Amino acid sequence: MQRLRVNDGGRFLEKEDGTPFFWLGDTAWELFHKLNREEAEHYLRTRAEQGFNVVQAVALAEFEGVTTGNAYGRLPLLADSSGLPDPSRPDLAGPNGYWDHIDFVLDTAAAYGIYIALLPTWGDKFNKLWGKGPEIFSPENARTYGRWLGARYQHRPNLVWVLGGDRPLQTSRHFAIVEAMAEGLTEGDGGAHLRTFHPKGAESSSHHLHDADWLDFNMIQSGHGEAAIANDLRVAADYARLPVKPTLDSEPCYEDIPIGFDAANGYFDEADARRAAYYAVLSGACGHTYGHHSVWSMAEGAYANNEMTEPGAYFLMDWKTALRRPGANQMKHVRALMETSGFASLRPDPQLLARNFPGSNRMVAARIEAGALVYCPNGLFAEIDLGRLEAAAVEASWFDPRSGEYTQAGTCEGEGVRRFDAPSSGRGNDWVLRLKEVPHA
């Protein structure tokens, strides 16, 4: 595997040899903490078969990750004189330790061609605004911990560092901790890996950190609280920022998570997961991360809350069943469409739409090399200003986000406003209109 870097244009990621890299991520926050080796291998093999090439996971995990052992009963840190886990004292004693297990997962991921977007810690370990904590980081031990992590993994190419972890930066101390950890990582690995920041819900890393020299690209958490998906607006806002940096939605609505975290509101489904993905990438994102509620948490069944102490309807199923949910199986079509469309040339172009619909029918449009893509979330039709393509003629087809198949829609002259009717309409009948330019003679 090759290391990743930002391309010269500043919009996308690429491999060391200049090959464009489309980030198709999955969310597995509790991967290191809860799964044994056989389970981790099963998880990674399944996601690789489904076309995912990035997995987001946390070293010091959310679910009491520094106070309860991993699948083998091992803790990541030794205690300090007060009895608190000490980030400057990783527990490296004996074979099969916590960090040995992370090494195994990184090796296995590499064998399947998967990059690990590795969070050194969940955010409750420096800002216990909610969750279990405890708060154990200071600027001093954050730098020490970051330097140790960077040095340990400096030679691994399949790694991206992700600071933060679902907590806001509210005080100067929070900023100092994150800054020190970022600097420590670079001191340890010599700048070998990209660095980014995972923010709290309904926010982007750009809110606080866009101008930070260490932030190589932005992450958005559009989150789970908005029934009306509008992550395209957040991607567009990042896309417009200067200096230019890549951005992606690293935590959109999870499939099968209660809307607004309340089962009474219903659940996000595969149609929502698809909409978030196509909205983001056609608005200029450098990739996209999918998530399932039972997979990020590695839930073992149906539970009422994050503590998983009683049955209920907050988690709907076990993680192995959830691996095969429809949205997960359909994400490979996002990657296929973008890679076959020359995504590194993509430019959002809402003016392609001669008119747009409001609300849940809102379309997004982008130019690609020798053509255009338009996402229609409920089918219907798209009225396109073909004059913007500057082509003698246009070949049209409809891409099905559920199957990855194309339906041909004919050829027309490349001028004026033209209406293209989707093959079907209604919720769950989303389509991508693909227009291919036929050049002038």
C-alpha positions in Angstrom: 0.0 0.0 0.0 1.0 3.6 -0.6 0.7 6.5 1.8 -1.9 9.1 1.1 -1.4 12.8 0.4 -3.4 15.9 -0.7 -3.3 16.4 -4.5 -1.8 19.5 -6.0 -5.2 21.1 -6.6 -6.1 20.7 -2.9 -9.5 19.2 -3.5 -8.9 15.4 -3.3 -6.5 12.8 -1.9 -4.1 10.7 -3.9 -1.5 8.0 -3.4 2.2 8.6 -3.5 2.4 7.7 -7.2 -0.2 10.4 -8.0 -3.2 8.0 -8.4 -6.4 9.7 -7.3 -7.8 8.1 -4.1 -11.6 8.1 -3.5 -12.2 7.7 0.2 -15.0 5.2 0.9 -15.0 4.8 4.6 -16.9 2.7 7.2 -17.4 3.6 10.9 -16.0 1.1 13.4 -15.3 3.2 16.4 -15.1 0.2 18.8 -13.1 -2.1 16.5 -10.0 -2.2 18.6 -11.7 -2.3 21.9 -14.5 -4.8 21.5 -13.6 -7.3 18.8 -11.2 -10.3 19.1 -8.8 -11.2 16.2 -11.2 -13.6 14.5 -14.0 -11.0 14.7 -11.8 -8.2 13.5 -10.7 -10.3 10.5 -14.3 -11.1 9.6 -15.3 -7.4 9.8 -12.4 -6.2 7.7 -12.8 -9.0 5.1 -16.5 -8.2 4.7 -16.0 -4.5 4.3 -13.2 -5.1 1.7 -15.5 -7.3 -0.2 -18.1 -4.5 -0.2 -15.7 -2.0 -1.7 -14.7 0.0 1.4 -11.1 1.2 1.5 -11.0 3.2 4.8 -12.1 2.2 8.3 -12.5 4.8 11.1 -11.6 3.4 14.5 -10.5 4.7 17.9 -7.5 3.7 20.0 -8.9 5.0 23.4 -12.5 4.1 22.7 -15.7 5.8 23.8 -17.3 2.9 25.7 -15.0 3.1 28.8 -12.1 2.4 26.5 -9.5 3.3 29.1 -11.1 1.6 32.1 -12.4 -1.7 30.7 -10.3 -4.2 28.9 -10.4 -5.2 25.2 -11.6 -8.6 24.0 -8.6 -10.1 25.8 -9.0 -8.2 29.0 -6.1 -5.8 28.3 -6.1 -2.1 29.0 -4.3 0.5 26.8 -2.7 2.5 29.6 -1.1 2.1 32.9 -2.3 4.2 35.9 -0.7 7.3 37.3 0.0 8.0 41.0 -3.7 9.1 41.4 -5.0 5.9 39.8 -6.1 7.5 36.6 -5.1 6.0 33.2 -1.9 7.8 32.1 -1.6 8.6 28.3 2.2 8.9 28.8 2.4 5.3 30.0 1.0 2.8 27.4 0.7 -0.7 28.7 3.2 -2.7 26.7 3.8 -5.6 29.1 3.8 -9.2 27.9 2.5 -10.6 24.6 -1.0 -10.0 23.2 -1.3 -6.6 24.8 -3.7 -3.9 23.8 -1.3 -2.3 21.3 -0.3 -5.7 19.9 -4.0 -6.2 19.1 -4.1 -2.8 17.3 -1.0 -3.9 15.4 -2.8 -7.1 14.3 -5.8 -5.1 13.1 -3.6 -2.7 11.1 -1.8 -5.6 9.5 -5.0 -7.3 8.6 -6.5 -4.1 7.2 -3.4 -3.6 5.0 -3.8 -7.2 3.7 -7.3 -6.3 2.6 -6.2 -3.0 1.1 -7.9 -0.9 3.8 -6.6 2.3 5.3 -7.3 2.9 9.0 -8.4 6.4 9.9 -7.1 6.2 13.5 -8.3 8.4 16.3 -5.7 8.4 19.1 -8.6 9.0 21.6 -12.3 9.7 21.8 -13.0 13.3 22.7 -14.5 12.6 26.1 -10.9 11.9 27.3 -10.2 15.6 27.0 -13.7 17.2 27.2 -16.2 15.1 29.1 -19.1 17.2 28.0 -21.1 13.9 28.0 -20.1 10.2 28.0 -17.9 8.2 30.4 -14.5 9.9 30.2 -12.5 10.2 32.4 -10.6 13.4 31.3 -7.0 12.3 31.3 -5.3 14.6 28.8 -3.2 17.7 29.4 -1.2 19.5 26.7 2.0 17.9 28.1 0.9 14.2 28.1 -1.0 14.7 24.8 2.2 15.6 23.1 4.0 12.6 24.7 1.2 10.2 23.7 1.1 11.6 20.2 4.9 11.3 19.8 4.8 7.7 21.0 1.9 6.8 18.7 3.6 8.5 15.7 6.9 6.7 16.3 5.2 3.4 16.7 3.3 3.6 13.5 5.6 5.8 11.4 6.4 3.1 8.8 2.8 1.9 8.2 1.4 3.4 5.0 -2.2 2.5 5.6 -2.8 5.1 8.2 -4.4 8.6 8.6 -4.5 10.4 11.9 -7.8 11.8 13.1 -7.8 14.1 16.1 -10.9 15.2 18.0 -13.6 12.5 18.5 -17.1 14.0 18.7 -16.4 16.7 21.2 -16.2 20.5 20.7 -13.2 22.6 21.5 -14.7 24.9 24.1 -11.7 26.2 26.0 -8.1 27.2 25.3 -7.0 24.1 27.1 -9.0 21.9 24.6 -7.2 23.7 21.7 -3.9 23.3 23.4 -4.4 19.5 23.9 -5.4 18.9 20.3 -2.6 21.1 19.0 0.0 19.3 21.2 -1.3 15.9 20.2 -1.1 16.8 16.5 2.4 18.1 16.9 3.4 15.0 18.8 2.2 12.7 16.1 4.3 14.6 13.5 7.3 14.6 15.8 6.9 10.8 16.1 6.2 9.9 12.5 8.1 12.7 10.8 5.0 13.9 9.0 4.5 10.6 7.2 0.7 10.6 7.6 -2.2 13.0 6.9 -3.9 14.6 9.9 -7.5 15.7 10.2 -10.1 16.3 13.0 -13.5 14.6 13.7 -15.9 17.3 15.1 -19.1 17.1 17.1 -22.4 16.7 15.4 -23.7 19.2 12.9 -20.3 20.7 12.5 -17.1 20.6 10.4 -13.5 20.7 11.5 -13.3 23.9 9.5 -15.3 25.7 12.2 -12.4 25.9 14.6 -9.4 24.6 12.7 -9.5 25.3 9.0 -6.5 27.6 9.2 -4.4 25.2 11.4 -1.2 24.3 9.5 -1.4 20.7 10.7 -5.0 20.1 9.4 -4.5 18.5 6.0 -8.2 18.1 5.2 -11.6 18.7 6.8 -14.1 16.3 8.3 -17.8 17.0 8.7 -20.1 15.2 11.1 -23.5 16.0 9.6 -24.8 13.6 12.2 -28.0 12.0 13.3 -30.3 14.8 14.4 -31.6 16.1 11.1 -34.4 14.2 9.4 -34.0 16.4 6.4 -30.6 15.5 5.1 -28.6 18.6 4.0 -25.0 17.6 4.2 -24.4 19.0 0.7 -24.7 22.5 2.2 -22.0 21.7 4.7 -19.7 20.3 2.0 -20.4 23.3 -0.2 -19.4 25.6 2.6 -16.1 23.8 3.2 -15.5 23.7 -0.6 -15.7 27.5 -0.7 -13.2 28.1 2.1 -9.7 29.4 1.6 -7.1 28.1 1.7 -8.5 25.2 -0.4 -8.6 21.9 1.5 -10.3 18.6 0.8 -13.4 17.8 2.8 -15.7 14.8 3.4 -18.6 13.9 5.6 -17.0 11.4 8.0 -20.2 10.8 10.1 -23.5 11.2 8.3 -26.7 9.6 9.4 -26.1 6.0 10.3 -28.3 3.4 8.8 -30.8 2.1 11.4 -30.0 4.8 14.0 -33.1 6.5 15.6 -33.6 9.9 14.0 -32.6 12.4 16.7 -31.5 9.4 18.8 -35.2 8.7 19.6 -36.8 5.6 18.3 -40.2 7.3 18.4 -39.0 9.4 15.4 -38.3 6.4 13.3 -34.9 5.4 11.8 -32.6 6.5 9.1 -32.6 3.8 6.3 -30.6 2.9 3.2 -32.3 5.7 1.2 -31.0 8.2 3.7 -27.6 6.7 3.6 -27.5 6.9 -0.2 -28.8 10.5 -0.2 -26.1 11.6 2.2 -23.4 10.0 0.1 -24.4 11.3 -3.3 -25.3 14.8 -1.9 -21.7 15.0 -0.4 -19.7 13.7 -3.3 -21.5 15.7 -6.0 -21.0 18.8 -3.8 -17.2 18.4 -4.0 -16.3 16.0 -1.1 -13.1 14.0 -1.6 -15.0 10.8 -0.5 -17.6 9.7 2.0 -17.9 7.6 5.1 -20.9 5.3 5.7 -21.9 4.1 9.1 -24.3 1.6 10.7 -25.5 2.1 14.3 -24.9 -1.5 15.3 -21.5 -1.7 13.6 -19.7 1.4 15.0 -20.7 0.2 18.5 -20.2 -3.5 17.7 -23.5 -4.2 19.4 -24.3 -7.9 20.1 -28.1 -7.5 19.8 -31.1 -5.2 20.3 -30.5 -2.8 23.2 -32.2 0.2 24.7 -29.2 2.4 25.1 -25.4 2.8 24.7 -24.8 0.9 27.9 -26.4 -2.2 26.3 -27.6 -3.4 29.7 -31.2 -4.0 28.7 -33.1 -5.0 25.6 -34.8 -2.3 23.6 -35.1 -0.5 20.3 -32.1 1.9 20.2 -29.9 -0.7 18.6 -31.9 -2.9 16.3 -29.6 -5.9 15.7 -26.1 -7.4 16.2 -23.1 -6.0 14.3 -22.6 -9.1 12.2 -26.1 -8.9 10.8 -25.8 -5.2 10.3 -22.7 -5.7 8.1 -25.0 -6.8 5.3 -27.6 -4.1 5.5 -28.7 -2.7 2.2 -27.0 0.7 2.6 -23.7 -1.0 3.3 -23.9 -3.2 0.2 -24.8 -0.2 -2.0 -21.9 2.1 -1.0 -19.6 0.4 -3.5 -21.7 1.9 -6.3 -20.8 5.4 -5.1 -17.2 4.6 -5.4 -17.6 2.9 -8.8 -19.5 5.9 -10.2 -16.9 8.4 -8.9 -13.9 6.4 -10.0 -15.3 5.7 -13.5 -16.3 9.4 -13.9 -12.8 10.8 -13.2 -13.8 12.2 -9.8 -10.6 14.2 -9.5 -11.9 16.5 -12.2 -15.3 17.0 -10.5 -16.5 20.6 -10.0 -19.9 21.3 -8.3 -22.1 23.2 -10.7 -25.6 24.0 -9.4 -26.2 26.2 -12.4 -26.5 23.1 -14.6 -30.0 22.8 -13.1 -32.4 25.1 -15.0 -34.6 24.7 -12.0 -34.5 22.8 -8.8 -37.0 21.4 -6.3 -37.2 22.4 -2.6 -36.9 20.1 0.4 -36.5 16.4 0.0 -36.5 16.6 -3.8 -33.5 19.0 -3.9 -31.0 17.9 -6.6 -27.3 18.4 -6.7 -25.2 18.7 -9.9 -21.5 18.6 -10.8 -19.3 18.8 -13.9 -16.9 16.0 -14.6 -14.4 15.5 -17.4 -16.4 15.5 -20.6 -19.8 15.5 -18.9 -21.9 16.0 -15.8 -23.7 14.1 -13.0 -27.0 15.1 -11.4 -28.4 13.4 -8.3 -32.2 13.2 -8.1 -33.1 11.9 -4.6 -36.7 10.9 -5.4 -36.4 10.4 -9.1 -38.9 12.8 -10.9 -37.0 14.7 -13.6 -34.1 17.0 -14.1 -34.2 20.1 -16.3 -30.7 20.8 -17.5 -29.1 23.8 -19.2 -27.1 21.9 -21.8 -25.4 25.1 -23.0 -23.1 24.9 -20.0 -21.6 21.7 -21.3 -20.5 23.3 -24.6 -20.9 20.1 -26.6 -22.4 19.4 -30.0 -24.5 16.6 -28.5 -25.1 14.9 -25.2 -25.5 11.2 -24.4 -27.7 10.6 -21.4 -28.1 7.6 -19.1 -29.5 7.0 -15.6 -27.3 5.3 -12.9 -29.1 3.3 -10.3 -27.6 3.8 -6.8 -29.2 0.6 -5.6 -27.7 -1.7 -8.3 -24.9 0.2 -10.0 -26.6 -0.4 -13.4 -27.2 2.1 -16.2 -30.3 2.8 -18.2 -29.7 4.5 -21.5 -31.7 7.7 -22.1 -30.7 8.6 -25.6 -28.7 11.4 -27.3 -29.8 15.0 -27.8 -28.4 18.2 -29.1 -26.1 20.0 -26.7 -28.1 23.3 -26.4 -31.0 24.8 -24.6 -32.9 23.4 -21.6 -33.8 19.7 -21.8 -35.9 17.7 -19.4 -34.7 14.2 -18.5 -37.3 11.9 -16.8 -36.1 9.4 -14.3 -37.0 5.7 -14.8 -39.0 5.7 -11.6 -40.0 8.1 -8.8 -40.9 8.1 -5.1 -39.0 7.7 -1.9 -36.2 5.2 -2.3 -36.2 5.7 -6.1 -33.1 7.9 -6.3 -31.2 8.2 -9.6 -28.1 9.8 -10.9 -28.3 11.4 -14.4 -25.1 11.0 -16.2 -24.5 13.2 -19.2 -21.6 12.5 -21.6 -20.4 15.2 -24.0 -20.2 14.5 -27.7 -17.6 17.0 -28.9 -18.0 19.3 -31.9 -16.7 17.9 -35.2 
